[in-house]
Amino acid sequence: MSLIEVHNLSIRYGGHTVLSNVSLHVDAGEIVTIVGPNGSGKTSLLRAIIGAVKPSKGRVTQGADVKLGYVPQKLHIDPTLPMSVARFLALPNGVAPAAIDAALKQAGVPDLAKAQMARLSGGQFQRVLLARALIGKPQILLLDEATQGLDQPGSAAFYQQIDTVRRQTGCAVLMISHELHVVMSASDRVICLNGHVCCEGTPEVVASAPEYRALFGSGTLGALALYRHDHDHDHDHNHDALGACSHSPTEAVE
Ligand SMILES: Nc1ncnc2c1ncn2[C@@H]1O[C@H](COP(=O)(O)OP(=O)(O)OP(=O)(O)O)[C@@H](O)[C@H]1O
């Protein structure tokens, strides 16, 4: 049994279908990345998985006693409100200081407990959100564009931390990212979404799939080459013309 399974899920807002017949599963310990252009329904899919959006069709099933940890795209905190990291992490029902310290350590920011939320850098803030998701000891972490606003080294460091968390805790990860080239070394599987599942497979398979290339162009292929350069010294760069993608969320039919 997978930790979570999504069966033929469709989502409509008013008369507008944003996701059509999406099926996927996440198994214990694996890192699955969802990529897709703006407006392709990635956040809606994650929100349906955590139960915040009701699907118009299909269903999400969760293994018995599976705990989810959700890291949102962003969270606004009133900058004039004095609040320490420890206080933030203890909300809403109180968490033991030892559990807060352990989560901050796992998130790679062991010394931030006394820091003020309003003074954190973007990268520190994301790690505090990660710590918050880790407090409940989830079997699966769901991350929605968790590195938005971070520079590339900051994003890479964040994803490395996710990989470390996975190794240390064994938790699975389902994450959304625009930065396939940054996350790919850590991803077991990639699902390319554009209102429906366009293609899926290992990062290399997806990055070379015509559907993916039609959506993302050759820029990411260049990044893929960079990744390969680091790891197996394959210097082949593929600059084939892009195919046309006839799919869009608004064309999705239930
Ligand atoms: N609550 C809502 N009510 C109506 N329309 C919505 C709602 N939430 C999202 N949408 C629309 O659904 C479509 C998909 O949005 P969603 O946020 O799921 O896409 P996304 O792939 O996460 O986009 P991005 O990469 O820009 O964050 C968009 O056209 C968006 O405007």
The ligand as a Gaussian input file, in Angstrom:
#p B3LYP/6-31G(d) Opt

LIG

0 1
 N       -9.731000      28.877000      -5.127000
 C       -9.711000      29.070000      -6.454000
 N      -10.797000      29.516000      -7.110000
 C      -10.814000      29.688000      -8.446000
 N       -9.762000      29.441000      -9.250000
 C       -8.636000      28.990000      -8.659000
 C       -8.551000      28.780000      -7.231000
 N       -7.305000      28.311000      -6.945000
 C       -6.644000      28.239000      -8.118000
 N       -7.449000      28.641000      -9.150000
 C       -7.080000      28.657000     -10.577000
 O       -6.752000      27.322000     -10.931000
 C       -5.664000      27.294000     -11.833000
 C       -4.563000      26.420000     -11.242000
 O       -4.040000      27.076000     -10.105000
 P       -2.917000      26.393000      -9.191000
 O       -2.537000      27.398000      -8.145000
 O       -3.366000      25.064000      -8.751000
 O       -1.746000      26.220000     -10.261000
 P       -0.163000      26.109000     -10.050000
 O        0.291000      25.135000     -11.082000
 O        0.146000      25.794000      -8.627000
 O        0.307000      27.568000     -10.421000
 P        1.658000      28.385000      -9.983000
 O        2.821000      27.643000     -10.566000
 O        1.435000      29.707000     -10.624000
 O        1.677000      28.449000      -8.481000
 C       -5.255000      28.743000     -12.057000
 O       -5.888000      29.173000     -13.260000
 C       -5.832000      29.465000     -10.856000
 O       -6.173000      30.788000     -11.174000

